[in-house]
Amino acid sequence: MDEIKLSLSQAGQGGELSIIRVDGVVDTITASELENVVEKLIGQSRFKIIVDLGGVEYISSAGWGIFVSKIQEIRDNGGDLKLVNMIPNVNEIYELLEFEHIIQAFDTLEQGKKAFKVVSTASGSGEQVWKTDEKIVTESGSAIQSAFSPGTRDKSHDQEGSGGYFSGTPRSADETVLRLVVEDPFGTIGELARQASEVSGGDKFGWWQVFSILRRNSLLRIRSRYRYARKHSKR
């Protein structure tokens, strides 16, 4: 069973910068734990966030979706979310998905701090590894938030594409692919082709066909597909 470990520390004057250290695998099962932490920080009006991925072996589309879905709210409140310490395999996916146009990433934690104009301070001895049923602690060991209770996952997004603009059976190859883009804007062209073949009722979708559909709809870039998904999932 995949596991995830999270720890939280603070930096800067008054602890203005929150640093989430992640270890393990961020997939569809464990992503909700990380999402809970980010949401709690936002709820506490802590909008300057670094996610240290130095211990992360793999991030699924559900994990990447957390960062992308929260970034606008964070920036609207004068903050930002930055990624640091990605291992080569994770960084390769980050670049493949073209997330550099959405979220900044840095090789080291110190570089991430400098991007926030935060001066490093000596770490205390009280940092603690925790999961969602434990307390989040600062580097000095004092609790800043009571236990995170694993909440019920919002499954409304699992049904995207079942109504509104995408209601009923797709009428064309374009609509089939566009529906899948709304459901998961982070899927690769190959994944979209496979999924389209599975839901089309017998039609076979090839890589070049999906590429052409995306190009025709100006959706070749991940950033464009994400914006398209956000627009149409609200209908």
N, C-alpha and C positions, 0 to 999 in steps of 0.2 A: 504494500500500500504506500502511495506517495505521501510524503510528509513535508511540512513547511515549518520553519522556525523563524520567528520575527523578534527583533529587539529594537528598542527606540532610545535614542539619545538626543541631546540638544547641544547647540553651539550658538555662539554670538551673544551679544549683549542681551541679558534677560532671557536667554534661551529662545531667541526668536526663530532659530532655524531647527526644524525637526528632521532627524536622520533615521530613516527606517532601514535596518539591515535585514536582508532576506537571505535565507539559506534553504536549499532544497529544490523542489520542483513546483512551479506555478502552473497548474493545469486547471481543468474545469472543476475539479474537486476542491483544490486548495486555494484557488483564486479568491473565493469569497472571504477567506480570513484576511488576506491582504486588503481587499476592498473595504472590509469593516474598519480596519485601522485608518485608512485614508479618509473615510467618511467621518470617523470620530475626530480626526485632526481638523477637518473642515468645520465640523460642528463646534469645535472649540476656537474657531477663528484663527487657526494656525495654518497659514497659507503659503509658508515658505518651507518646501519639502524636498529632501533629497532621498532617493531610493537607492540604497547600496546593494547592487546585484552580484557582488563578488562571490557569493556562495550559491548562486543559482545555476543549475545545470540546464534548465529548459523552461521556456515560457510559451504557453499555448496562446491561441488567439483570445481566449477569455482573459488571460493575464494582461496581454497588451491592451485589450479593450478597457481595462480599468484605468490605465494611465491616460488613454486618449479621451475617455468619456468624462474624466474629472478635470482635465487641464483647463478647459474654458472657464469653468466656475472658479477655479483657483486664480486664474489670471484676471478675471473680472473683479476679484477682491484684492488686487494689487500684489499677488504672490506669484509663485511659479513652482513647477515640479521638474526636477532634473534627475537623470539617471547616471550612475557612476559604476565603475569597476566591472563592466560586463566581460565575461570570458569570450574568447573568439567565436564559439558556436552561437552564443546568444547575440553577440554583436553582428554576426553575419545575417541573422534573421532581421534584426533591427534595420540594417541597411537595405536588405532585400525588400522589406515592407515600406521603405522610404520614410521611416518615422523621424529621420533627422529634420524633416520639414515641419514637424509638429512638436517634438520634444527634444530638448538638448541633452546630449550625453557626453560624459567626460571619462577619461581613462582612470583618474584617481579621485578619491574623496576630497583631497585638498583642492584640486582644480574645481570641483563642484562648489566647495565653500567659497572660493575666490570669486566664482561667478555670481554668488549672492553678496559678495563683498563682506564676508564673515571672516574674522580673524580666528585662527585656531586657538583652542585653550587646552590645557592639560586634562586628560581623561581621569575621572575618578575611578575608584575600585568597586563601585556598586552596580555596574551595568549588569543586567540580568537578561537571560534568554527567556522568552515567554511565548505562549500560544494564546489563542483568543480567550481562554478561560482563566488567564492569569493577569496580573497587574502590569501595566506599562510603567517603567521606571525611567528616571533621568540618569545621566552618568553619575550623579552624586548619590543615587539610590532612593531618592524621594519619589513617592508615587504622584503622578500628575493626572491619573485617570483610573477610576475603579475598573474592575474586570470587564473585559469585552465579552458580552454574551453572544454566541453565534446566533445570528438572527435567521429568520426564514428568508430564503433567497427569493428575490423578486423574479418570478418566472414569466412576467408579461412579455419580456423581449423574446422568449422562446417561441412566442406565437406571432412574431412580426411577419408580415406578409400574408396573414390569414384574412385580412379585411381591408376596407378602404380601397386605395389605389391598386392594390394587388389582389383584390378579391376574385374568387372563382378560379377556373382553370386557365392557365396562361394561354393567350391566343397566338403567340409567336415565339420564335427562338429568342428574340430580344427581350421579351417580357419575362421569359423563364430565367435568363441570366440576370436581369435587373432585379428580379425578386430575390434571387440568391445573394446579390450584392447587398440588398437591404438587410437580409438576415445575418450576413457575416461579411462586412466590407474588407476584412483582413485576409480572406481566402486568396490563395494564389490562383493563377489562370488554370493550372492543371487541376486544382481542387474544384474550381467552379465548373470545369468541363465534366469532371466525374459526377458531381452533384446534379448538374443539369441533365445528364444522361439518366440518372436514377429517377428523377422526378418527372421526366418528360413523357413517360408512357410508351417508351419504345424507341424514340428518336435518339440517335447517337451524336453527341457533341464532341468535336475535336478541339485540340488546343488552338489551332489557327482560327477556327470559327468563333470561339469565345474571345480570342484576341481582337478579332475584327469587330465584334459587337461592342466590346469595351472601347475600342478606338473610335468607333462611329458615334458613341455616346459620350466621348471625352472622359472616359473613366479608367484609363490605363494606369494612372497614378493612384496609390493607396489613399493619399490625401483627398483626391477627388471622389473616390468611392465612399470614403468616410463621410464627407459632406453630403453626398447624395443619400446615403443611408439615413443620416440624421434628419434630412428634409422630409423623406418619404415615409419614415417609420412613424411620424407624428400624424399622418393622415388617417 
